[in-house]
Amino acid sequence: MIRTARPADAPAIAEIWNLIIRDTVFTFTTVEKDPQAIAASIAEGMPYHVATEGDRVLGFVTAFQFRGGPGYAHTFEHSIHLIPGAQGRGIGRALMTTMEDDLRRRGVHSLFAGVSGENVAGVTFHAALGYAEVARLPEVGWKSGRWHDLVLMQKLL
């Protein structure tokens, strides 16, 4: 089931996100997410959606303004992550469809995905959803002792 996240989902969201932060180069940050900060963002109305199976959160998607300032108010970037083993079941696609619908209602015009160049499955996933690669920024992310490319993919909503 896909639903809007609740503050009580924050520990599960943080657990999924922090696994990606710790164990992959799919995000370039090394700073783990704080469940209380996530809960506060959800309570403030930031767009978060979760996929659940019973009481278990299988994945989430969130979105935020692409860059600061009023000129970017209608351009967002998203982050989507699933637990290991949840890929290939249509969960990511369902989360993205829900997020895109939510963002359209909020007046968002352009949605970006910033995908690590090493995350070939992430690039393929977004392309299948209609995102176009608009830029490849070489060696802009430093993690695990080496440089990584960032692939920017965009979809007009």
N, C-alpha and C positions, 0 to 999 in steps of 0.2 A: 504494500500500500504506500502511496506517495501522499504526504501531507505537509502542511506548514509546520515548521519546527516550533517546539515549545522550549522555554528556558530549561525545563527538566531534561531535555535532550542534549544539553551542552556537554556533560561529561562524555557521552558516547561520541559526539562530534569531535571533541578534543582528542579522544583516544585514537580515532581513525586518522585525523589530521596529523597528530604527533608521530604516528607510525610512519607516515609518508615523509615527514620532516627528518626523522631519525635515520630511516633505512634506505632512502632513495635520493636521487638527484632530480626528481620530478618537480620539486620546488627548491629554490636556491636558499631559502632561509634556513637558519639553524636554531632559531628561537622558537621554542615550542609554544603552542596555543594554550591559553589559560581558560579553563572551563567557566570561571566567573565572568571573564570578559566576553566570552561567547554568549553566555546567558544574558548579560546586560545588552548586548547588541540585538539579540532576538527580542528581548522585552521592549527595546526602543523601536522595533519595527523594521530592522534591517532584513532584507530578503534572505531567508534560510528555508530550505525544504529538505525533508528526510524521506528515505525509503525504509520501510519497516517490514519485518516478518515476525508476527506475534509482537512480543515486547522488545525485540532486538532491532537496533538501527543498523541497516546494511550499508548505508551511504548517505551522503548529503551534497547539497549544492548551495552556494551562497554567491552573492554578487555585491559589488561596491562600485562607487564612481571611479572611472578610469584614471582621471587626474583631478587635482584640486581646481577649484574655481568655478564660477557660474557658467562659463562657456562649455564646460564638460558635463553639465547636469544631466544630459540625455545620452551620455556615453558611459557604459559600464563594462566592467571586467568580471568574469566569474571564476569560481574555483569549485571543482567537483572531484569527489573522492569516494571510492567504494572499499569495503573490506575485502581482503583477499578471498577469492572464490565467488564473489558476487558478479564479476564481469561476465559478459556473454549471455546474460539473461534478460536483457532489455531494460534493466534498472537504470542505467546511466541515461539512456534515451528518454525514459519516462521522467526522470528528474529534470533533464534539460527542457523537455516540452513544458513541464510545469513552471520552471523558472522563466522561460521565455514568455509564456502567457502572463505571468505575474509582472514581469518587467514591462511588457506592452501596456498593461493597465496603469503602470506607474509613469508612462510617458517616455520610456527609454527607446531610443531610435537605433542605437548601434551597440552591439555586444561583442566584446573581445574575449579571446582565450589566449593566455600566455602559456605556451607549452614548451617544456624543456626539449631541446633538439634531440636528446636521447630517448625521449618518450614517443617512440614511433607509433605505438598503439593509441596514444592520446591524439596525435596528429591525425591518424586514420579515423578515429572516432569522430572528431570534430568535422573533418571533411565530409563524412557520411551524413552529418546533420546539416550540411549546407554552409559550413564556415569555409572561407577562402583564406589561404595563406597570403598575407599582405606584406609581411616583412620577416626576414631572418636576421637577427642581430647577433653577429658572431662574438663569442667569448665575452659575454656581458655578465654571466653568473659565475661566481667562484664558490665551489663546494667540493668537499672530499679531496682537496689538494690539487684541483685542476679547474680549468675554465670550461664553461658550457655555453652553447648557443641558446637563444630564446627565439621561438617561432611565434609570431603574432598572427592570430587567425581572427577573422571578423565576419560577423553576420549582421545584416541590416534587418531589424525587426519590423 
